[in-house]
């Protein structure tokens, strides 16, 4: 099984929503952000807005999978993505409420839930993101980047002298 994940560099997101359009076109053949498996959440007013891309975080103990009454959620061995079996899903929304990140949605017309499929191993959101906010990386690399980022935040919060002369 691959250990690739969709990683987000939140500092780079401008809120252009191109990732949502690319995703909906790839997965549904139409430009419709409501059907995107990645969502841009906007926080704040026009001049002071922050944008947060939301996508499946591949939880170690996925609540969505645990609450699905039909056993419709599994892991795709080829891409590492979470999969929702359309033939088993009854669109009950249990997975939607269980996901702590809001990365699952229900298509009421189709009668099924959906989440990021990694576009069969070649995510459209990554390909079309103009700022490099959305990346498709090996899980190990993401862990290293997160560790480095945590260290940088810590070092920025203390002075250089405190770090070098700490006893």
C-alpha positions as CSV (number, residue, x, y, z in Angstrom):
1,X,0.0,0.0,0.0
2,X,1.3,3.4,-0.8
3,X,1.8,6.0,1.9
4,X,1.2,9.1,-0.1
5,X,-0.9,11.9,1.4
6,X,-2.3,15.1,0.2
7,X,-0.4,17.7,2.2
8,X,-1.4,21.3,2.7
9,X,0.8,24.3,3.2
10,X,-1.8,26.6,4.7
11,X,0.5,29.7,4.5
12,X,0.4,29.6,0.7
13,X,-3.4,29.4,0.1
14,X,-4.9,32.5,-1.5
15,X,-8.4,31.2,-1.7
16,X,-8.5,31.0,-5.5
17,X,-10.5,27.7,-5.3
18,X,-8.9,26.3,-8.5
19,X,-8.3,23.0,-6.6
20,X,-12.1,22.7,-6.0
21,X,-12.9,23.2,-9.7
22,X,-10.2,20.8,-10.8
23,X,-11.4,18.2,-8.4
24,X,-15.1,18.4,-9.4
25,X,-14.2,18.3,-13.1
26,X,-12.0,15.2,-12.6
27,X,-14.5,13.4,-10.3
28,X,-17.9,14.5,-11.8
29,X,-17.2,16.0,-15.2
30,X,-18.5,19.4,-14.2
31,X,-17.2,22.6,-12.7
32,X,-19.1,22.5,-9.4
33,X,-17.3,23.2,-6.1
34,X,-20.1,21.6,-4.1
35,X,-19.0,18.3,-5.6
36,X,-15.3,18.8,-4.9
37,X,-13.6,16.4,-2.5
38,X,-11.4,19.3,-1.3
39,X,-13.0,22.4,0.1
40,X,-11.7,25.8,0.9
41,X,-12.9,27.2,4.2
42,X,-12.7,31.0,4.5
43,X,-12.4,32.6,7.9
44,X,-12.6,36.3,8.3
45,X,-13.7,39.3,6.3
46,X,-12.6,40.3,2.8
47,X,-9.5,42.2,3.8
48,X,-8.4,39.9,6.7
49,X,-9.4,36.5,5.3
50,X,-7.6,33.3,5.9
51,X,-8.2,30.3,3.7
52,X,-7.9,26.6,4.8
53,X,-8.1,23.8,2.3
54,X,-9.8,20.8,3.8
55,X,-9.2,17.3,2.6
56,X,-9.2,13.8,4.1
57,X,-6.4,13.5,6.7
58,X,-6.3,9.7,6.6
59,X,-6.8,9.3,10.4
60,X,-5.1,6.3,12.0
61,X,-8.3,5.3,13.6
62,X,-10.9,6.8,11.2
63,X,-14.2,7.7,13.0
64,X,-15.9,7.7,9.6
65,X,-15.1,4.1,9.0
66,X,-16.1,3.1,12.6
67,X,-19.6,4.6,12.4
68,X,-20.5,3.5,8.9
69,X,-23.4,1.1,9.4
70,X,-22.9,-0.5,6.0
71,X,-19.2,-1.0,6.1
72,X,-18.9,1.1,3.0
73,X,-15.6,2.8,3.9
74,X,-12.3,1.2,3.3
75,X,-8.7,2.0,2.3
76,X,-7.6,1.9,-1.3
77,X,-4.4,-0.2,-1.4
78,X,-3.2,1.3,-4.6
79,X,-3.5,5.0,-3.7
80,X,-3.8,5.0,0.1
81,X,-7.0,7.0,-0.1
82,X,-10.2,6.3,1.9
83,X,-12.8,4.9,-0.4
84,X,-16.6,4.9,0.0
85,X,-18.2,2.0,-1.8
86,X,-21.1,3.5,-3.8
87,X,-22.9,0.2,-3.9
88,X,-22.9,-0.1,-0.1
89,X,-23.4,3.6,0.9
90,X,-26.9,4.6,1.9
91,X,-26.1,8.3,2.3
92,X,-27.1,8.3,6.0
93,X,-24.5,11.0,6.8
94,X,-23.0,9.2,9.8
95,X,-19.5,9.5,8.3
96,X,-20.1,13.2,7.7
97,X,-20.9,13.9,11.3
98,X,-18.0,11.6,12.5
99,X,-15.3,13.3,10.5
100,X,-13.5,15.8,12.7
101,X,-12.2,17.7,9.6
102,X,-15.4,18.0,7.6
103,X,-13.7,16.1,4.7
104,X,-16.8,14.0,3.8
105,X,-19.9,15.2,2.0
106,X,-23.1,13.6,0.8
107,X,-24.4,13.9,-2.7
108,X,-28.2,13.7,-2.1
109,X,-29.1,13.4,-5.7
110,X,-26.7,10.4,-6.2
111,X,-27.6,9.0,-2.8
112,X,-24.0,8.5,-1.6
113,X,-21.3,10.1,0.5
114,X,-17.9,11.0,-1.0
115,X,-14.4,11.9,0.1
116,X,-11.0,12.4,-1.5
117,X,-10.0,9.5,-3.8
118,X,-6.6,11.0,-4.6
119,X,-7.8,10.9,-8.2
120,X,-6.5,7.4,-8.7
121,X,-3.0,8.5,-7.6
122,X,-2.7,11.7,-9.6
123,X,-4.7,14.4,-7.7
124,X,-6.1,17.1,-9.9
125,X,-6.1,19.6,-7.0
126,X,-2.3,19.2,-6.8
127,X,-1.8,19.4,-10.5
128,X,-3.7,22.7,-10.9
129,X,-2.9,24.5,-7.6
130,X,-1.1,27.6,-8.8
131,X,0.6,28.4,-5.5
132,X,1.9,24.9,-4.4
133,X,-0.5,24.9,-1.4
134,X,-1.7,21.4,-2.2
135,X,1.0,18.7,-2.6
136,X,1.0,14.9,-3.0
137,X,3.9,13.6,-0.8
138,X,5.2,10.5,0.8
139,X,3.9,10.2,4.4
140,X,7.5,10.2,5.7
141,X,8.3,13.5,4.0
142,X,5.1,15.0,5.5
143,X,6.2,13.9,9.0
144,X,9.6,15.4,8.6
145,X,8.2,18.7,7.3
146,X,5.7,18.9,10.2
147,X,8.5,18.2,12.7
148,X,10.7,20.9,11.1
149,X,7.8,23.3,11.1
150,X,7.1,22.7,14.8
151,X,10.8,23.3,15.6
152,X,10.8,26.5,13.5
153,X,7.7,27.8,15.3
154,X,9.4,27.0,18.7
155,X,12.6,28.7,17.7
156,X,10.8,31.8,16.5
157,X,9.1,32.1,19.9
158,X,12.4,32.1,21.8
159,X,15.5,34.2,21.3
160,X,18.6,32.8,19.7
161,X,20.5,33.6,22.8
162,X,18.1,31.6,25.0
163,X,18.6,28.5,22.7
164,X,22.4,28.8,22.5
165,X,23.0,29.5,26.2
166,X,20.4,27.4,27.8
167,X,21.8,25.2,30.6
